[in-house]
Amino acid sequence: MKRRRERGEGSIYWDDNRKRWIGQVYVGYTPAGKRKKVKVTNKNKTKVKAEIRRLVRDLDDGVPVAPRGYTVGDAVEGWLRFGLPATAKATVEKHKSLARTHIIPSLGHRPLHELSAEEIDEWLFDKVDQLGTDALKRLLSILRRSINRAQARDKVRRNVALLCEVPKGRPGRPSKALSLQEASALLRAAEGKSLHAYIVVSLLTGARTEELRALTWDHVDLDGDANVEPPIPPSIQVWRSVREDRDTKTLKSRRTLQLPQRCVDALRDHKARQDERRKKLGDRWQDNGLVFASRVGTELYAGNVRRAFRIVAKKAGLDPESWTPRELRHSFVSLLSNQANVPIEDIARLVGHGHTKVTETVYRLELRPMLTRGAEVMDQIFVDPQLDPQVDADAENTDEDR
């Protein structure tokens, strides 16, 4: 005689309309006191029995039963919506773009409880020709955090993404530096442009673009004080950035930089033009005290700077698609290393690095064993042709000798 299934073992029956075996088991109660029922279906009765036994075993072991219809896409969208409450808006948008471009189209349809480590490995290796290693790390991090949130809400038993490693992705575009001739051409091309002072200060001080976009006039001293001992030179106080918390990248990045004379001259001209525009616009000018601002005084976006920089780069004879504003900082290190002898410790302090390892690792192609100080060297490198007409003549003679 066939044994009757005991209470709690679930039930299995044939659905003639669907032509499938249906298994069901009760897995607890809702907050309202209603019993929760989980169903599994398959044309194979043995598979339905096996799945019912697994569900019953999980219940006996005290393991929450994950919902069958909950997908990877549901987990990722849930994390994007609720898992980033205190994250910067730009970071949230970057996570959304990565998830909705690379995770959800590939894995989103998979039931979360069926997702395996092998599937994640295959998905990551399919991306190695499209994305760099850092982007792959971010993708796996998003997936791990999404599944972790779902696991905390009893949507899945374990986080299989924790079992996977990041493969090596496509090599990124290496940063490069301008030669002295290219840098000089860029400075000449920038004259008269709205980005002239920005390019001069970035190239001759090594300040980050995110720091210059947040620089205010009350953190700029164009006069210094020669009547004290020791004399105070013209300088900028790099104490802020456009990051979400308005702070610099690291504590070491908060620094005061002496300005080369060429920067002082460019900033004075820039301030005069900005004052004229402020008077012309009147109430339409939004005074935020920014040194480098939009046409109405608001903060510049990174895209604004890139577009204006490409125009100047093209005029200077450079490929505008091959150069970005951040490479002015690399060029600063390169020019110091190729034209002078300053200890690497001084260079690290000038560019705001916490220690020399970062300088050597990130800027290793631009560094020589010995490097020196900044502002005085830059004044020697970029001699103003109006002050020393012999410079152009020397350059012409050099070309003829070649």
N, C-alpha and C positions, 0 to 999 in steps of 0.2 A: 504494500500500500504506500502511495506517495506521501512523503512527510510534509506536513503543513508548515509553512514558514512561520517562525516565531515573531512576536512583536518586536519591532526595531530592526528586523532583517530586511525590510523593504519588500517590494512586490514586483513581479514581472508579468506582463500580459501582451497579447498580440493585438495590434490595431489593424483591423481589416481594411479600413479606409486608407491609411497611410502605408499599409503593407510593410510594417516595421514592428519590431519588438520594442516595447516601452518598459523601462524600469524606473521605479520611483522609490524614494526613501525620505522620511521626515528627519530633518537635521536640527531641530530646535524650534524656538518660538521668536516671533517678532516682538518689539517693545510693546505692542498692543495686545500681546497674548495669543496671536494667531500662529498656528503651526506653519513652519517653513518647509516646503517640499521641493526636493531636487529631482528632476527627471533626466534620464539618459535614453537615447534611442539608437538603434542600429538594426540592420537587416540580419545580423548574426546574433543569435540568442546567447551564445557563449560569451561574446564580448560584453553584452549587456550585463550578464551575471558577474563577470570579472569586475566591471566598473562599479556595480552595486556593492560587491564585497569590499572593494577599495574604500568606498565612501563609508561603509559601516565600520571598517577597521579604523579609519581616521576619526570617526566619532568616538569609538571605544578608547582611542589613544588621546582624546581631548584635543585633536587638531581641528581647527575651524574648516568648514567645507566652503571652498571658493565657489562663487557663482559661475555657471557654465558659459554664459554669454559675455563675460567680461573680457575685453580684448586688450592687446598691448596699446592700441590707439586710445582706448578709454583711460588706461593708466597714465599715459603720457599727457593727454589733454587735462586730466585731473590734476596732475602735478603742475602743469603750466598755469592752470587757473588758480590753484589754492596753495601751491608749494613754494611760491616766491614772494611772500608778502613784503619783506624788507629789502628786496633786491632793487638795484638801480634800474630805471626804466630802459636804458639802452641795453643793459645786460639781459633783461627780460625779453626784449625784442630780438636779440641775437639768439637766445635759447629757442624762442618760437620759430624763428626762421630755420634753424638747424633741424629742429624736431619735425616740422611740417614739410621740410624738403627732403630729408634723408631717412628719418625713422618711420614715420607714419605711413608713407607710401610703400615701404618695403616690408615692415613688420606689423603695421597697425591692424591688419585684419586677423592676425593670429590670436586665438583664445589664449589668454595670459597663462592659464594653468598648463597649457600644452607647449609653451615656448621652451626650447631646449638650448643648452650652451652651444651645441653644434650649429644650430641655426644662427645664433648671434655671431659665432666665429666666421661662418660663411658670409654673412651680411657685411661684417667689418672688412673682410678680405676683398669683397666686391668693390669696396670704396677706396682701396689703397691707390688706385690710379687716378682718382678724382680729387682726393683731399690729402692735406698734409697730416703729419702725426699729431700736431696739436688739435686740429679739428676732429680727428678720430677720437682723441682723448675726451674732448667735450661731448661728442655723441655718446660714447659709452657711459660717461658720467651722468648725462641726462637720463639714459635708459636705466641705469642703476638706481638713481634717486627716484625715478617714477615708480619702478617696481618696489622699491623699499617703502614708499608711501602706501602703495596698494597692499603690501604685506602687512603693514601696521593696521590696516582696515579689513583684514581677513579676506582679501580678495584672491590671495595666492599663498601657497604654503611656504615657498622659499624664493630667494632672489637668485636666479640662475646667472644673471649678468655678473655677479660677483666672482664667478668661476672663470671668466673670460679675461684675456689680456689684450692690450692694444697692439696691433701690428704696426710696422714702420710704414708711414704713408709717403706720399709723393714729396720730393724735396721742394721746399719753399724757395721763393725768389730771394737770393742772398742780397743783403743790403750792400750798397757800394758807396764810394765817396768821390766827390769831384776833385779833379786835378786843379792845380793852381790856375792854369789857363782857363779851364772850364768855370771855376769859381769867379775869376775876374770877369769873364764874359757874362756870367749870370748877374753880377753886381751892376755892370754897365747896362744890361738890358732892363734891370729893375728900376733904373732912374726914371723918375716921373710917373711911375706906376703907384697904385694905391698900396701895393704890397712891398714897396721899396724898403721901408724901415724894418718891416717884419723879417724880410730876407737877410738884411744886413745884420740885425741883432741875432737872429738864429744862427747864421753862419759864423759870426765872429765871437759868440759867447758859448755856443753849444747848448743853449737852453732848449728844453723840449717844446714841441709845438703846443702841447696841452697847457704848458706853463705860460707861454707867451700870450695865448688867447685869454688867459685870466689875469694878465698883468694890468695893474691900475697905475695911474699917474702918481698917486701918493706913495707908491713903492719905487719910484724912479727919481734919482738924484742926478741931474745933468750938470750941476755946478761943482759939487764937492766942496772942500774947504782946504785951501792951501795955507791958511793962517794958523793952523794948529800943528802940533807935533805928536805923532807923525801926520803928514798931510792926508786928508780924506779925498780919494779920487772919485770921479763920477761913477755911479753904480746903479744896478737894479737889484731889488730884493725879490728873489724868487721864492715866495712863501705860499703861493696858492696854485691851483690848477683847475681845469674845468671838470674834474671828476665829480661824482655824485656828492661826496663829502667836502668838496672844494679844497681838500688838502693835496699836498704833493704826493708823488708816487710812494716815496719812503721818507722817513725822518731825515735821512742824510741828504735828500733832495732839497730840503729847505736851506737855501744858501744865498749869500749876497755876492754878486759878480761885478768886478770892476769892468767898466765899459771902455773899449778902445775908442779913440777919438773919432773914428769913422762912424761908430754907433751913436756917439753924442751928436754929431752933426746931422745924421739921418733922423734921429728922434726929434731934434729941435725943428727941423723942416716939417716933419710929420705933425708935430703939435701945432705949428702955425697954420697948416692947412686944415687941421681938424677944428681949430678955433674959428677959422673963417666959415667952415661949413656949419658949425653950431650956431653962429650968428645968422647965417642965411636961412636956416630951417626954423629958428625960433622955437615955438612950442612943440614943433614936430620932432625936435631932437630929444632923444631919451638919454639923459645924462646918467651913465653908470660908472663914470670915471675910468673907463677902459682905455688903454693905450691903443690897442688894435681892435677896432669896432666896425660894425657894418655902417652903411651910409646914413643910418638914422641913430647910431650910437649903441645899438644892441650887440650882444655877444656874437662873435663869428662862429659859424659851424665849421667842422672839419672840411666838409665839402666845399664851402666857400673858399677856404684857403687853398685846397687842392686845385680848384678850377683856375684861380688867379695865378697860382704858381706855374701851372702848365703853360699859360699864356706867356709868362716871362721866360720859361725854359725854352719854348719854341723860338722866341725872339733871339735867345742867346745861342741858337744853333744846336740845342740839345733835343733828344727825342722826348717829347712831353709825356709819353706813355711809360717811359723807362725810369722816370725820376719822381720822387715824392718829397714833400716838405721835411719829413723826418730824416731824410738822408743829408740834410744840411748839418745835422748834429754829427753824423758819421764823418762828414767832410771836415768839421771842426777838429776832430781828433786826428784825422789823416793829415791835415795841413800842419798841425803842430808837430806831428811825428816826423814829417818829411822836411820841415823847414827849421827845426830848432831842437834843443836838447833839454827837455823838462822831465823830471822823475815821474814815473807812472802814477805814483801816489798823488801828485799834484793834479794830473789829468783826471783821476778818479774823483777828486774833490770838485773840480771845475764842472764836470758833467753830472754831479750829484749821485755818484755810485757809493754804496755802503762800504765796499772794499775793492781792491784792485782786481780780484778774480772776475767780477762782472765786466770790467773794462777790457781785460785781456781776452775773455771768452767771446763777448759780443762784437768787440771792435778789433779782434786779433789780426784781421787783414790790413788794418790801418795803422797798427802800432809798430814802432821800432822798440828795441830794448830800452832806450833812454828818451824821455820827453820832458818839456818844461812848462813854465807858466803861460798864462793866456793873453791878457790884454796887451802887454808890451810887445809880445811876439806878433800878435795880429796887426799892430800898428806898423811893425817892420815889414810884415809880409805884404799887406795891402797899402802900399805907399800911394797917397793921393797924387795922381798925375799933375793936378793943378799946382800942388806944392813942390813937386819934383819933376819937371818936364823931361829930365834925362832918362826917366824910367821907360817911356815909350820909345825913345831912341835906342836904348839898350836892347829892348825887345825886338826892334826891327833888325838891329845888327845881328842878333842871335839867329833870327830866321834866315838872313843872308848867308851866315856861316854854314848853316845846315845845307 
